[in-house]
Amino acid sequence: MLELREVCRSVGLERHVDAVSLRLEPGAMNVLLGPTLSGKTSLLRLMAGLDRPDTGTVLFAGRDVTAHPVQRRNVAMVYQQFINYPAWTVRENIASPLRAMGMDAIAIAREVSRVAELLRLGPFLERKPLELSGGQQQRVALARALVKKAGLVLLDEPLANLDYKLREDLRVELPRLFADSASVVVYATTEPAEALLLGGNTATLHQGRVTQVGPTHRVWQQPRDLQSAQVFSDPPLNLLPVRASEGRTRGGVDPDADQTLPRLPDGDWTLGFRPHRLRMGRGGPDAAVFRVRVISTDITGSESFVHVEYGAARWVLLVHGVHPVAPGTLLETSVDAADILAFDARGCALLPAQAA
């Protein structure tokens, strides 16, 4: 187990990691999810021993390793920007950690072949890294980390440079590879969809702080605050400020829509719903209905992103199929009450038991 206790790290006047406490277990993917500059790489460097925290403690398997440099830790790390030994063949690159461990030649050959087959590197084993494409070079770096079987495996957006098919395959394969491993695996990503595919446990990060941690699907389904919900939504979470008073919730734009908004305790609230939950047309009897104006539509082929305005709010509908809706079009949209998140004035999520 890897544990961080109240870890802080600053560079100059900038706080990169702010009082982070985490317990990361082997046997499951541990995902760090957050936008660029949220502190993911800074945390990985502290875990690896490449940097030392200003305050706080890092423990591995119950031992305090805060002051231990990376050379004294059994760590494998893969960055988005691949790092390989250019003078060695792909085979020699993958085998290098095993040679350093003193493994015999037959066992090394067996392990190299196994990982090379997994990452589709078999035809390239006798080539040098610079003779490969960028995606192939990243696969070599990933293979070297996998074959090492380190106690701590740190993956910093490792699939970003791979082609779509291989990236999707590895997102499925990586959790299986480490499911029965004694390694603690930490995977940093900016993509909510990737976190959901990897499963395991996810910690959402914002400005160097962990805002929520737990089983990935639970964090996605039940964000405990507005910041965590926004981190775990792509396209961005649709938001609507409302005021609740005397059993009524008012959005201040469309009186008819107010009739279908969820009842909340008195006060100022922010409602949130994800783009794929906002539909064209009216929903069922428990759906909130909004009349919106289309700003633009982006069509990807299998999906359409319809950008709309509702008063001062700007929302996105993510709908399947091709929907070339012209700018200026007035639409009725709806979202089921069960899919609406509610956050109070401090940004804390409304628990189901609190709902009126």
C-alpha positions as a printed NumPy array, in Angstrom:
array([[  0.   ,   0.   ,   0.   ],
       [  1.123,   3.552,  -0.761],
       [ -0.01 ,   6.233,   1.668],
       [  0.374,  10.007,   1.54 ],
       [ -0.323,  11.953,   4.71 ],
       [ -0.929,  15.694,   4.47 ],
       [  1.671,  16.063,   1.71 ],
       [  2.455,  19.578,   0.46 ],
       [  4.799,  20.718,  -2.283],
       [  5.498,  24.259,  -3.491],
       [  7.725,  25.578,  -6.265],
       [  8.58 ,  29.201,  -5.589],
       [  5.363,  30.907,  -4.552],
       [  3.144,  28.344,  -6.32 ],
       [  1.54 ,  25.512,  -4.346],
       [  1.553,  22.449,  -6.608],
       [  0.306,  19.92 ,  -4.022],
       [ -1.879,  21.119,  -1.157],
       [ -2.29 ,  18.901,   1.938],
       [ -3.003,  15.693,   0.016],
       [ -3.818,  12.517,   1.945],
       [ -4.348,   9.281,  -0.019],
       [ -4.283,   5.519,   0.576],
       [ -3.656,   3.559,  -2.62 ],
       [ -3.994,  -0.229,  -2.642],
       [ -2.608,  -2.915,  -4.989],
       [ -4.938,  -5.033,  -7.089],
       [ -6.898,  -2.149,  -8.632],
       [ -6.214,   0.85 , -10.826],
       [ -5.761,   4.05 ,  -8.839],
       [ -6.659,   6.952, -11.133],
       [ -5.663,  10.588, -10.633],
       [ -8.178,  12.619, -12.649],
       [ -7.842,  16.333, -13.222],
       [ -7.23 ,  19.02 , -15.839],
       [ -3.773,  20.219, -16.845],
       [ -1.949,  21.894, -13.923],
       [ -4.195,  20.26 , -11.322],
       [ -1.203,  18.589,  -9.642],
       [ -1.219,  15.069, -11.123],
       [  2.402,  14.966, -12.278],
       [  3.593,  16.721,  -9.115],
       [  1.916,  14.004,  -7.044],
       [  3.45 ,  11.24 ,  -9.17 ],
       [  6.917,  12.739,  -8.692],
       [  6.415,  12.773,  -4.918],
       [  5.254,   9.159,  -4.999],
       [  8.297,   8.148,  -7.046],
       [ 10.828,   9.989,  -4.903],
       [ 11.874,  12.318,  -7.718],
       [ 10.789,  15.215,  -5.468],
       [ 10.547,  15.496,  -1.706],
       [  7.5  ,  17.072,  -0.053],
       [  7.908,  20.313,   1.879],
       [  5.721,  18.838,   4.619],
       [  3.895,  15.57 ,   5.126],
       [  4.808,  11.899,   4.917],
       [  5.011,   9.259,   2.198],
       [  4.745,   5.613,   3.284],
       [  5.091,   2.464,   1.208],
       [  4.179,  -0.929,   2.683],
       [  4.051,   0.759,   6.08 ],
       [  7.609,   2.181,   5.825],
       [  8.365,   5.885,   5.814],
       [ 10.065,   6.545,   2.461],
       [  9.643,  10.335,   2.47 ],
       [ 13.393,  10.954,   2.399],
       [ 14.229,   8.039,   0.088],
       [ 15.305,   9.079,  -3.439],
       [ 13.927,   7.242,  -6.456],
       [ 17.028,   4.988,  -6.584],
       [ 16.016,   3.457,  -3.24 ],
       [ 12.433,   2.749,  -4.306],
       [ 11.175,  -0.061,  -6.528],
       [  9.367,   2.197,  -8.997],
       [  8.497,   2.019, -12.683],
       [  7.269,   5.186, -14.38 ],
       [  5.949,   5.965, -17.859],
       [  5.395,   9.521, -19.042],
       [  3.281,  10.834, -21.892],
       [  6.561,  11.705, -23.599],
       [  8.298,   8.363, -24.048],
       [ 11.861,   7.797, -22.786],
       [ 13.914,   4.962, -24.305],
       [ 17.58 ,   4.107, -24.772],
       [ 18.224,   5.063, -28.43 ],
       [ 21.403,   2.951, -28.878],
       [ 19.669,  -0.273, -27.799],
       [ 17.236,  -2.423, -29.716],
       [ 13.627,  -2.691, -28.627],
       [ 14.434,  -6.129, -27.174],
       [ 17.33 ,  -4.688, -25.151],
       [ 15.203,  -1.768, -23.953],
       [ 12.482,  -4.049, -22.65 ],
       [ 14.985,  -6.452, -21.095],
       [ 17.046,  -3.767, -19.333],
       [ 15.167,  -3.797, -15.978],
       [ 15.337,  -7.594, -15.87 ],
       [ 19.086,  -7.626, -16.545],
       [ 19.56 ,  -5.098, -13.744],
       [ 17.632,  -7.459, -11.43 ],
       [ 19.985, -10.35 , -12.325],
       [ 17.343, -12.517, -14.009],
       [ 18.707, -15.4  , -16.112],
       [ 18.702, -15.152, -19.892],
       [ 15.967, -17.74 , -20.508],
       [ 13.549, -16.034, -18.094],
       [ 14.366, -12.642, -19.617],
       [ 13.611, -13.906, -23.132],
       [ 10.316, -15.375, -21.96 ],
       [  9.187, -12.168, -20.228],
       [ 10.247,  -9.949, -23.124],
       [  8.293, -12.104, -25.588],
       [  5.207, -12.071, -23.36 ],
       [  5.091,  -8.285, -22.986],
       [  6.091,  -7.66 , -26.611],
       [  3.167,  -9.799, -27.787],
       [  0.774,  -7.954, -25.5  ],
       [  1.86 ,  -4.565, -26.843],
       [  2.2  ,  -5.745, -30.463],
       [  5.929,  -5.129, -30.547],
       [  7.02 ,  -8.579, -31.746],
       [  7.944,  -7.497, -35.318],
       [ 10.064,  -4.599, -34.007],
       [ 12.234,  -6.29 , -31.359],
       [ 15.459,  -5.96 , -33.38 ],
       [ 14.881,  -2.329, -34.369],
       [ 16.181,   0.766, -32.602],
       [ 13.604,   3.114, -31.009],
       [ 14.321,   5.922, -33.484],
       [ 13.277,   3.597, -36.31 ],
       [  9.769,   3.39 , -34.842],
       [  6.773,   5.693, -34.889],
       [  5.97 ,   7.801, -31.839],
       [  3.204,   5.434, -30.782],
       [  5.483,   2.42 , -31.122],
       [  8.188,   4.124, -29.055],
       [  5.635,   4.796, -26.317],
       [  4.718,   1.126, -26.348],
       [  8.39 ,   0.256, -25.762],
       [  8.492,   2.535, -22.719],
       [  5.279,   0.983, -21.429],
       [  6.626,  -2.541, -22.003],
       [  9.756,  -1.732, -19.995],
       [  7.587,  -0.611, -17.073],
       [  5.307,  -3.649, -17.27 ],
       [  8.113,  -6.188, -17.426],
       [  9.827,  -4.737, -14.34 ],
       [  6.963,  -5.783, -12.031],
       [  7.811,  -2.923,  -9.684],
       [  6.111,  -2.435,  -6.339],
       [  4.896,   0.97 ,  -7.548],
       [  3.926,   1.625, -11.181],
       [  3.251,   5.258, -12.105],
       [  1.611,   6.009, -15.46 ],
       [  1.411,   9.673, -16.462],
       [ -1.051,   9.829, -19.414],
       [  0.822,   6.9  , -21.006],
       [ -1.659,   6.236, -23.839],
       [ -1.984,   9.789, -25.122],
       [  0.328,   9.242, -28.118],
       [ -1.059,   5.869, -29.212],
       [ -3.458,   5.287, -32.089],
       [ -7.153,   4.984, -31.247],
       [ -7.505,   1.197, -31.557],
       [ -4.453,   0.345, -29.464],
       [ -5.392,   2.969, -26.888],
       [ -8.852,   1.458, -26.484],
       [ -7.432,  -2.067, -26.276],
       [ -4.917,  -1.123, -23.594],
       [ -7.498,   0.759, -21.53 ],
       [ -9.311,  -2.55 , -21.224],
       [ -6.173,  -4.67 , -20.851],
       [ -4.239,  -2.66 , -18.258],
       [ -6.649,  -3.198, -15.333],
       [ -6.638,  -6.942, -16.064],
       [ -2.839,  -7.027, -16.182],
       [ -2.53 ,  -5.544, -12.721],
       [ -5.617,  -7.13 , -11.106],
       [ -3.607,  -9.983,  -9.555],
       [ -0.412,  -7.988,  -9.132],
       [  1.181,  -6.896,  -5.88 ],
       [  2.024,  -3.585,  -7.545],
       [  0.345,  -0.332,  -6.59 ],
       [ -0.643,   1.163,  -9.95 ],
       [ -1.339,   4.897, -10.261],
       [ -2.664,   6.239, -13.563],
       [ -2.917,   9.993, -14.241],
       [ -5.347,  11.271, -16.866],
       [ -7.227,  14.399, -17.903],
       [-10.08 ,  12.37 , -19.448],
       [-13.174,  11.421, -17.415],
       [-14.09 ,   8.774, -20.004],
       [-10.7  ,   7.123, -19.565],
       [-11.134,   7.035, -15.782],
       [-14.502,   5.308, -16.211],
       [-13.032,   2.741, -18.597],
       [-10.151,   1.947, -16.24 ],
       [-12.481,   1.524, -13.261],
       [-10.817,   0.9  ,  -9.898],
       [-10.618,   3.958,  -7.671],
       [-10.399,   7.601,  -8.702],
       [ -9.181,  10.735,  -6.949],
       [-10.354,  13.986,  -8.516],
       [ -7.859,  16.857,  -8.369],
       [ -8.208,  20.622,  -8.627],
       [ -5.408,  23.146,  -8.053],
       [ -3.251,  20.671,  -6.158],
       [ -6.027,  19.411,  -3.867],
       [ -7.836,  16.085,  -3.852],
       [-11.529,  16.992,  -3.923],
       [-12.913,  13.438,  -3.711],
       [-11.65 ,   9.857,  -3.725],
       [-13.461,   6.53 ,  -3.943],
       [-14.586,   3.798,  -6.341],
       [-14.577,   5.362,  -9.793],
       [-18.238,   4.87 , -10.664],
       [-19.353,   6.111,  -7.253],
       [-17.315,   9.312,  -7.592],
       [-18.86 ,   9.842, -11.031],
       [-22.421,   9.101,  -9.945],
       [-22.298,  10.79 ,  -6.538],
       [-19.897,  13.77 ,  -6.583],
       [-19.732,  15.225,  -3.122],
       [-19.218,  18.791,  -4.321],
       [-19.471,  20.979,  -7.4  ],
       [-15.716,  20.982,  -8.045],
       [-15.54 ,  17.181,  -8.154],
       [-18.554,  17.038, -10.48 ],
       [-16.945,  19.539, -12.86 ],
       [-13.633,  17.663, -12.893],
       [-15.501,  14.443, -13.711],
       [-17.503,  15.818, -16.654],
       [-16.464,  16.203, -20.282],
       [-18.063,  18.069, -22.04 ],
       [-18.414,  20.483, -19.113],
       [-21.23 ,  20.08 , -16.612],
       [-24.316,  22.134, -17.476],
       [-25.094,  24.552, -14.627],
       [-28.16 ,  26.572, -13.608],
       [-28.255,  28.909, -10.574],
       [-31.636,  28.745,  -8.808],
       [-33.293,  29.994,  -5.613],
       [-35.586,  27.86 ,  -3.463],
       [-38.222,  29.466,  -1.288],
       [-41.46 ,  28.257,   0.291],
       [-41.376,  24.933,  -1.506],
       [-40.716,  26.373,  -4.974],
       [-37.513,  26.426,  -7.024],
       [-37.043,  29.285,  -9.481],
       [-34.46 ,  29.548, -12.231],
       [-35.378,  33.122, -13.093],
       [-35.704,  32.565, -16.851],
       [-38.756,  30.527, -17.772],
       [-41.704,  30.416, -15.304],
       [-43.025,  27.244, -16.938],
       [-39.667,  25.508, -16.412],
       [-39.771,  26.438, -12.715],
       [-42.746,  24.124, -12.297],
       [-40.618,  21.101, -13.218],
       [-37.467,  21.927, -11.228],
       [-36.742,  19.737,  -8.181],
       [-37.939,  20.984,  -4.774],
       [-35.051,  22.064,  -2.556],
       [-34.548,  23.443,   0.946],
       [-34.759,  27.248,   1.045],
       [-31.646,  29.034,  -0.187],
       [-29.436,  29.572,  -3.24 ],
       [-28.478,  26.471,  -5.196],
       [-26.665,  25.447,  -8.35 ],
       [-28.222,  22.665, -10.399],
       [-25.939,  20.55 , -12.576],
       [-26.58 ,  17.902, -15.217],
       [-24.248,  16.226, -17.651],
       [-24.58 ,  16.892, -21.414],
       [-25.643,  13.346, -22.274],
       [-28.525,  13.635, -19.769],
       [-30.018,  16.708, -21.479],
       [-32.349,  15.541, -24.239],
       [-34.116,  17.141, -27.159],
       [-37.876,  17.213, -26.567],
       [-40.003,  16.625, -23.484],
       [-39.25 ,  13.764, -21.159],
       [-41.466,  11.915, -18.721],
       [-43.62 ,  13.379, -15.94 ],
       [-40.607,  13.792, -13.632],
       [-38.44 ,  15.607, -16.204],
       [-37.517,  19.286, -16.016],
       [-38.279,  21.002, -19.333],
       [-36.394,  24.035, -20.709],
       [-36.902,  26.134, -23.835],
       [-33.449,  26.955, -25.212],
       [-31.914,  28.712, -28.214],
       [-29.273,  26.943, -30.328],
       [-25.891,  28.692, -30.639],
       [-24.032,  26.123, -32.77 ],
       [-23.785,  22.415, -33.502],
       [-20.639,  20.278, -33.763],
       [-21.133,  16.925, -35.521],
       [-18.526,  14.205, -35.019],
       [-20.317,  11.539, -37.072],
       [-21.732,   9.283, -34.381],
       [-22.603,  12.156, -32.029],
       [-23.723,  15.768, -32.152],
       [-22.769,  18.445, -29.637],
       [-25.537,  21.041, -29.642],
       [-24.511,  24.267, -27.891],
       [-27.485,  26.193, -26.516],
       [-28.286,  29.17 , -24.31 ],
       [-30.844,  29.363, -21.54 ],
       [-30.86 ,  32.931, -20.305],
       [-27.28 ,  33.658, -19.252],
       [-26.469,  29.943, -18.998],
       [-24.598,  28.166, -21.796],
       [-25.219,  24.425, -22.082],
       [-24.24 ,  21.487, -24.276],
       [-26.478,  18.614, -25.372],
       [-24.614,  15.447, -26.334],
       [-26.967,  13.431, -28.55 ],
       [-26.364,  10.3  , -30.609],
       [-26.472,  10.552, -34.379],
       [-26.327,  13.474, -36.786],
       [-28.472,  16.469, -35.787],
       [-27.634,  19.547, -37.92 ],
       [-29.625,  22.048, -35.841],
       [-29.331,  25.586, -37.238],
       [-28.168,  28.466, -35.   ],
       [-31.094,  30.442, -33.618],
       [-33.423,  27.451, -33.525],
       [-35.677,  27.311, -30.458],
       [-35.802,  23.879, -28.849],
       [-37.544,  22.178, -25.991],
       [-35.07 ,  20.166, -23.941],
       [-35.51 ,  18.081, -20.823],
       [-33.575,  16.253, -18.13 ],
       [-34.929,  13.668, -15.694],
       [-35.139,  14.837, -12.091],
       [-33.02 ,  11.83 , -11.02 ],
       [-30.168,  13.083, -13.249],
       [-30.029,  16.587, -11.736],
       [-27.298,  17.267,  -9.183],
       [-27.877,  20.039,  -6.637],
       [-25.138,  22.008,  -4.85 ],
       [-25.618,  24.549,  -2.08 ],
       [-24.033,  27.998,  -1.859],
       [-20.776,  26.452,  -0.576],
       [-20.673,  23.971,  -3.46 ],
       [-21.556,  20.932,  -1.325],
       [-23.795,  18.32 ,  -2.936],
       [-27.314,  17.783,  -1.667],
       [-27.645,  14.272,  -0.26 ],
       [-30.725,  12.345,  -1.416],
       [-32.077,  12.23 ,   2.154],
       [-32.004,  16.056,   2.277],
       [-34.239,  16.538,  -0.756],
       [-37.657,  18.011,  -0.094]])
